Structures are given as C-alpha cells and as structure tokens.
C-alpha cells in the first residue's frame, strides 16, 4: 500500500464516530434543543463532510483529540446556521421603515399583546359570546374598517396580491379589464399586474401611453366584453414630467355610465392623509371610495402599520358576492392576523395612530429628533468604549426610506452613526452585527457601517449599544 494511502487511513481511524460526537458536550447540548434524532443526523452529516476532506491523499495527520474538536465546532456551526434559517427577531438599523425582507410593518405594542394574550390560545374567532352560537369570522376588524374608510362593507384576505386576484377572478373572469399602460407595474418579487390578470382569466386591454392616458382613451376601449376599469397606484415608482391621468371621480363617472365597475388597487393602504409625513402622493382609502370607486384593495402591513393582510373595501353588493365565493375560504386570514389588525385599527379610531402605530411614529420623526437620539447614543458608546478603542464612529447626515414599495420619491432626512474599525473592514463589521445573538441589520456606505436609529426602538437601543461595544 502506498505511504499516502496509509497516512490517509491513519487519519480516518482518528475520526470520531457518530455516537462519540453525539455524546460529547456540544452534541448533548444541541440534543436538548433539537432532539436526539435530529442531532444524530447533524452529527452524521458533519462526520461525512470531514471524512471527505481528510480522506484526500494530501490530508495532514491529525490526532483523535483535534478531530473531535473540529467535529464539535462543525456541529455547533451547523446547528447555528439551521437556527438562523428560521424566524428570528432582529434590530432594524437600516432606516428602511417598511422593510419587506424584515417583515414589513412592526406591530404596535397593543397589537403584539392582542396576538399573544387574546388570540394565541382558544378565542372567539367564529363564536358569538352573546348568543353562544357561531359568529362571523373577522366581524370586528371589518366593522372597524368600514368606520375608518367609509366603505359599505369590507372583506379581509391574506395579502393584497390575493385581494387583487380574488376581485379580478370574481368580477372579470372571461371578460376584459381596461388599464392604463403606465400602471402595468411589477410590484416586487416578480408580482406583475398583467400576470395576475392572466391567472384570473381576464383579458388585459391596455390604453394610453406610458406617461399620458386620457379619459377618452378609456372610453374608446370600452365594449360589451368590458367587465371593469382597473386603476393601479404605482407604489414603487413615479413617472414625472409630461404626464396625465384621469382622476378616480372621472373614471367612476365613465364606468358607471357604461354599467361597469371601477376597481382601484392602491397598494400601501394609507388610512389617513400622509402629506404630513412627507408622502403627498399616497392615496387615502376613504377618498378613493368617496370619489366613486366601487372596490378598493390595499395592504394591511405597509402604511396601515398592521399585520399581513389584503383588504377589500367597497359597496356591499360587491363585497357580499366575494364573501359567498368558495375561493374566499382559501384566501382568508387566521386568528392571529385578525387580532393584530383589530388592535391596530382601534388606535386609528381612538385618534392615537401617530403615537401607537410604529410605522407612523417612525415616519413622523424629524431630523432634529433623530439627531438628539444619535448624539445621546454616541455619548453612551463613547463612555463605554473609552479613548483607546479600535472602533471609531462619527455622526453624519443621511436619508431614511419609507420602503415596502411606498413613496419612492419621499426623502426622509436623518442622522446616521457611521462605524469604522482600525483593524477590521466595514464588510466584516456588518457581518459581525448580523451574526450577533440578536442580529443587527445595517447598511454600508463609503466603507462605513451606517446605523439609523429611526427604525430602532428605545428599548432596542440598549441591546444595540451592547452589541456595538462587542465589536471593539
């Protein structure tokens, strides 16, 4: 046998068995969390990986002890990676308020308590306490939404894409839908309005041009196959300059004169006028309905500030048709979403939305307010680090973002804490923050890690301070 093969066999003999790795301190610790069966599978995978590496002729001799240590470290790493692949709380220091990848709108404290205290166990999802009989699912949330939007009736499904698909399937399947070319948007994640129309078996009829569509363009496209006029708010982009588009009221008059529906998908779901937050071009649900839209759909987890949901508001005769459709059962939300939505909507009805709804609270923060928070945070960080730390920081101007495909033109002035390290590059700093016990998600600009406190709560600042100090 060649000497290289003998050396390889010697190394392999020192490799721990699956059972040895399972019974070591690391294996037993992981088994208490993952269960012995799954931990055994992880151990087996680790041993296979290391066997392939050390079985090569070029592999160096390693002792039994060193291979056991290597195996334990690999096992711990495998388990850590698996845990991080699930849902985990993070600190959003990006300054993107409605961060799609981080769960969009953070729930208010009351909404979180409603989920944990009222809905997590047995609850009155479809039970009427007064009569002791079956109740209507989502009744409270729907009632609150009718009050806040002025809609005759409301239906709640699991997201806005589902709401659009549902409306188009029920009211336009087999017929034509008239829409402006400038509104054939891709919202994100490959969600395109033309694709939704195709799946609903409705035929798309484009009118106008990308930047200008006149009322006459819509009128010329209407025929006996037309089922509705669709107006889509271009949430994630804007066409500026030489533009024109009919108002909701004008489209409503045209649609109703021809005996067809006007359906508007406004996406972000602003229940109040957002111009005070610097978002002047976000449509308000109540205004669209008042201007004559028969059906309006919008999201629950964007500007509304609640859980993921697609809300369909409009005239009772149309909502009633949707409610009776078998497809509704496949699209409806669960008890946790209803509970969170009810608590969120209560804040709007009580007039406390800007102080309770976190999205609105973050959007309303001025540059001066954030500057005071950053200066105080920087002082605390300086006191903890001392003068000889390798971690350096400075305060700089910057911009936060609304996110979630809303208000792309809005500029939210902010103050940023810019981190740098004398011995570590920005990319490595960002990775260390991201891999902390409670991950901190930040962004890199000009080779510095930027921390935007707009999206960090007061309670999270304490955790953030400790995490940053560990970078020193």
N, C-alpha and C positions, 0 to 999 in steps of 0.2 A: 504493500500500500504506500503511495507517495506520502512524503512527510507533510505536505499541505493538507491532505485528507485526514491524516492522523491528528493534526492540530485542530482541524475543524470538528472532528468527532469529540475531541477532548473538551472543547468549548461547549458543545451541545450537551455533554454529560453534566456540566455545571449549571445548566439552565434549570430553574426550579420547576416543579410540576404544577399543574393547575391547582391541585389540592394544597400544596405548600403556599402558593400565592394567596389562595382564598383564606388560609388560616393565619396569615401574617396580620400585623396590627392594622395596616391600611385596608386589607381585604375585609377584616371583621368590622371595621368602622363603616365601610361602604355598604356592607351587607345589612347593617341596621337601618339604612336609609333605602337601599334599592331592593332588599330581599336577597336571600342566599342564591336563589335560582338565577336571577339576572346577574348578580355579581360573579357567579361561576362562569357565565357566558362572557362577561367582560374579561375575566382572567384568561379564559381560553383564547380570546382574540389577541390579547397582549402577548401571550406566550408564542402564538403563531407568528406575530409580527417580528418579535425578537429572534425567533428561530430562523426566519428567512434572512435576517440581517447578518447574524453571526455564523450562518451556515456557509457563507461565501469563503472561498479559499484565502481571500485577503484579510479575513477577520482576525483580530488580535486576541491573544489569550486573555481570558477574564476569569476571576475567581468566582466561586459559588456565591460568596457574600456580595460581590459587586453586581452580579447578575440579578440577585434577589432585590437589591436596592434599585437597580434600573427598572425591574419589573414593577416594583411598588410605585415608583414615580410615574411610570407609564399608566398604570392602573388608575392612580389618582387623577392624572390628566384626562384620561378617557371619561371618567365619571364627571369631572368638572365640565368638560365640553358638552356632555349629554344634558347636564342640568341647565346649562346656559342656553340650550336649544329650545327650552320651554318658555312660558310666560314668566317674566321676572320684572319686578319694579325697577325703574331706572330714574335717575335725575336728569331731566332735560335741560342742559345748559347751552343749547344751540340758539335759543332766541326764536325758534320757529314755533309759534303758538299752537297751531293745529297741525301737529307733526304726524303725517299719515303712518310712517313706519313705527312710531312710538305710541300708537293707539288713538291718534287724533285728540279729541277734546278730553281733558282730565275732568272727572266728575267732581261736583261740589261736595263738601263735607256731608250735607244733608242727603245728597243722592247716594253717597257711599254707605251711610248709615241705613238708608232705606233698603239697599240691596242686602246688607249683612243682617239687619235686625228684623226686617219685615218680610223679605221675600226668599231668603236663603233656605228656610225651613218650609213647613206647611203654611199656606197663605190663602187668601181669598181670591185666587186667580179667576176662578169661574164659580164663585159661591156668593150668594146674597145673604148677608148676615141678618137682614131684617125679616126675610121670608123663610130662610132656611132651605131655599131651593137653588137651583142652578142660576148663576148670574152671567152677565155678558162680559166676556173677556175684553180687557182694556177699556172698560167703560169710563173710569175716572180720567185716564190720560186723554182719551178722546174728547171728553167733556171740557177739560181744561183747554185743549187746543181749539175747540170751537169758540170758546170765550175769547181767547187771545188773538185769533185770526179773523173772526167774524164769519167763518165758514158755516154752512148749514150742517155739515157732518164731516167726520174725519175717520180715516182708516189708517192703521199703522202696520207696516210690513218690515222685513228685516234690513233693508237698506234702500238707498234712493235708486240704485240700478234696478232692484226688484220692483220698486214702485213704478218706474217708467215702463218696464217690460209688462207689468200687470195691466196698466192703463191702456197701453197700445194693443195688447192682446185682446182685451175685452171690447174695446171700442173701435179698433181699426183693422182687425184681422180680416184679410181678403179685400180690403179697400185701399185707398190712397191717403197718404199723410203729406200735407204741404208744409215745407220748411225752407227757411232761407239758407242759401249756400254758406253764408257767414256763420251759421250756427251748427254746422256739421262737425262737432268738436270731438276730440279724443280727450277724455277727462283724466285718464291715468290708468296704469295697469292694463293697457290695451282695451279699455272700455270706450267703445266708439258708438255714437248715436246711430249711424247707419247700420251697424251690426245688430243693435237692439231692435231696430225696425224690421230687419230681416228675420230675426228669430220670432218676432211677434206675428209674422206672416202679413205684415202690412207693407205696401209698396211706397217707396220714397219718391216724392215729387219735389225736386229742387226748384227754387225760384230765385230771381235776382242774381246779384254778383257777390263776390266775397265781401266787398266793403259797402255796397249800397243795394238795398232791397226796398222797393216802394210798395205801397198798398195795392197799386194796380197790378203788380207782379203776382201777388197772391190771388187777386180777383180773376185774372186771366187763367190761372192754373186750376180753378175750381171746376168740377164736373160732377156728374151723377155718381161717380165712384169715390168721390172725396168723403172721408169719414170725419176728419178733423184737421184743424190747423195746429201745428206744433211750434211753440216758441221755446227756445232753449237759451238760458243765460250762459254766456261763455265764461264760466267761472275762472279758468286758469290762463286766460289770455285776453288781450284787448286789441281791437282794430281802431286806430285813431287817424285823424286827418279828414279826408274827404269821405265821409260816411253818412249813411241814412238808414233808418229802420222805422217801421210804423210803431206806434205806441200800443200797449195792451188794449186800451179802450178802442182804438181804431180797428184792431184785429177782431175784437169781440163783436163790434157792430157788424163787421163784414161776415163773420162766421154765423152769427145769429140770423142775419138777413137771409142766409142761404140754408138755414136749418141744420147747421153742423156745429161741432164743439170746438172751443178754443182751449187747448191744454198747454200750460206753461210749466216747464221744469226749471225751477230757479236754483236748484243745487244746494247752496250753502245754508239756507234756512234761517235768514235773519227775521226774528220776530219783532224787532224794534228798529228804528231808524239808526243806521250805523255811521251816519255822516259825522257824528260827534267823536267817533273813534278814528276818523281819517279814511273811512271806507264809504265814499259818497255814491258809488255806483252799484252797491249791492241792493237788489230789490227786496222789498219788505212783503212778506206773505199777505198780510191784510190788505195792502194796497193793490196787489195784483188781483185779488178776489173782488175788491170793491170796484176795480176798473172793468170787471166783466169776465174774467177768466172762469170757465166752468169747472176746471180741475187744475190744481197746483200741487206739484210734488217737490219735496225738499228733504234734506238730511237732518237727522237728529244729533249727529256728533260733530258738526262743524261749528258755524257761528251760533247755532242754538245752544251749544255747550253741554249736550246730554250724551246719552249712550248711542251706539249704532242703531239706527232705525231709518226707515223710509216712510215719510208721512205724506198721505194723500188727502188733501183738503179740497172741498168744493160743494157743489149743490147736492142736496140729499138724494135726489133721484138717481144720480150717477154713483154716488158712494154706496147706496143701497144695492145697486146692481153688482158692484165689486164685492161687497160683503157676502153676497149669495153665491159667488163663484166658487167651485171646488178648489181652484188654484189658490185661493186665499189661505186655505189651511196649510199649504206647503210653504207659504211665504211669511206667515205671521211670526211675531217675536215671542220670546219666552218671558217668564215672570220677572226675571232679574232686570231685563230691559224696561218693562212696564214700571217697575218700582223706581228705577233711576230716573225715568222720564217724568213720572208724576212729581217727584221731588224737585226736579229741575224746573218744571213748568209752574209749580207753586211759587217759586222765587220770582218768576215774571209776574204772576198775578198779584203778588204782595208788593210789587214795586221794589224788590231787593235784588234784582238780577245783576246790576253792575257791581254789587258788593259780594254776592254769593257765587255767581257763575264764574268759574275761574278763567274761561276764555275771555269774557268781557272785562274782567278785572285786569288781566294781563295786557289786553289791547288798550285799556284806558290809562295805563301808567305812562306818565310823561318822562321825557329825558331827564329832567331835574330830579324827579322821584327816584329813578333808577340810579342816577349819579350819587345820590346820598347813600343808597344801599351799597353801591360798589365801594365808595370811599370808606364806609364803616367796615365792610368785609375786608378790604385791603389792610386797614389798620389792625384788625384781628389777626390776619395772616402774617403781617409783619411782626407783631408781638410774639407769635408762636414760633416763627422761623428764626428770628434773630438776624444779626448782621452778616454772619459768615455762611449763610446757606447758598448752595449752588443753584437753588431755584430762584429765579428773578421774575418780577412782574411789574406791569405798569397799566395805567388806565388810559383807554383810547376811545375815540368816537367810533360809532358803527351803526349798523342797521339791523333791526329785528325783522321777522317776516310773519305775515298772517298764516300762510301755509294752507294745506288742505284744498288747494286749488281756488282759494278765495282771494279776491282783491290783489291781483298781481302788480298793479300799479301803486299800491299803498307803500309809503316809506315810513317805517316806524323808527324814529331816531332813538338811539340807545347809547349807553356807555358800556364798554367791554373791559374785562380784566384779561390782559394779554400775558400768558405764561411762557417763559423760556427757561432753559436749563443750560448751565455752562458745560455739562458733560453728556447731555442726552439730547438727541434731536427731537423736534416737535412731534414727528410721527410716533416715536416711541413713547413720549409723554401722553399723547392721545390714546394709545393702546393701553397704557397703564391705568388711565382713568376709566377706560371702557371695561377693563377686566377687574375692577375693584369689586368688593363684596356687594355693594350696591353700585352698579355701573353708572358712570357719569358720561353722558354723551355730549361731546363738544365738537367744535369745528376748528380747522387750521387755516389761518390767513397769514401770508407773508412769513412763513416758518415759525409761527407762534400759535399756541393753543388759546383760542378765544372762549371765554366764559361769559355768557349773557345771563344776568340774573333776572331778566324779565320773566323767564319761564321756570324759575326756581322759587319754590315757596319759602316762607320764613323758616319753617321747621326743617326743610331740606338744606338750608344754608349751613346749619350746624354740622350735618353729615358731610356736606361738600367741603367745608373747611378742614375737617379731619382727613378726608381723602386727599386733598391737595397737599397737605402738610407731609403726607407719607411719600410724596414724590421727591422730597428734598434729599 
